[in-house]
Each structure stands twice: as C-alpha cells, then as structure tokens.
C-alpha cells in the first residue's frame, strides 16, 4: 500500500489492525461516533497505549520491508534513464 499505491482489501486491513471492523455504509457513521466517544472517555495514557498496540503489527510489517523497498525506489529514481527523463521534463518548465 505504501510503496505501490495499491488499495488494501478490507479483510487484510482488518487482519493487520488497520481497521477495527468492516460495516455496511449505513452503519459507519453511528459506529464511528460511538468509537470516538469511547476513546475520548479514556485517560490520555490509556489512549496512547491503545494506539501503540494498534499500530504494532503495521510497524513490524513496515520495518521488515522498508529497507529493500527504499533501495528499489532509490535505484529506480536515480537511474540514468529516470534522471534523463526528469531533465527533459524540467526543460518544459
């Protein structure tokens, strides 16, 4: 999702904790308001702990892949062919 610009299927997003649940469109607003009220009622420290737990799986997945993905991106971006295309595009501006 981060590197390829691809949309993530809702089931996968739920499995890794990116979303809490998948709802029908007509249920989303009511459930979101209830969730916000629940979170707002928590002490700040509790909210921080919940947030840390929620993003842990995403963080682990990112940290496992970011180095190779960044290298691929940089190799592509700074390749001679890409730099040539960028130089030609810059002339138009």
Residue pairs with C-beta under 8 A, 6 or more apart in sequence:
1 7
1 8
2 62
2 69
3 65
3 69
3 73
8 18
10 19
10 22
11 22
13 19
14 20
14 21
14 22
16 57
16 58
16 61
17 54
17 55
17 56
17 57
17 58
18 58
20 35
21 31
23 31
39 47
39 50
42 50
76 82
